[in-house]
Amino acid sequence: MPAMSDQTSDPRDQPNTNTEKDPDDWVTGEEAMTGAQASYLETLSQEAGEAFDPGLTKAEASKRIDELQEKTGRGSGGGR
């Protein structure tokens, strides 16, 4: 029986692969941000003392979350 290649492995075994893609390259990046993004971004904005913009796209929200995580110290510290 041939060994499984990385391409056919269970994606749940590699939980961070989706976070490696640049938000500018997301197919759905121009859609409105998700409810989870909005909730987290609002929390981060409050902690950072900055305005929350509810009109961001998914890609814009992802970038803003990264910025505010750095500012508030909530980031993973590992970078991307």
Long-range contacts (C-beta under 8 A, 24 or more apart in sequence): 19-80, 20-80, 23-58, 23-59, 23-60, 23-62, 23-63, 24-59, 26-58, 26-59, 26-62, 28-58, 29-57, 29-58, 29-59, 30-57, 30-58, 30-59, 31-57, 31-58, 32-56, 32-57, 32-58, 33-57, 33-58, 33-60, 33-61, 34-58, 34-61, 37-61, 37-62, 37-65, 40-65, 41-65, 41-68, 44-68, 44-69, 44-72, 44-74, 47-72, 47-74, 48-72
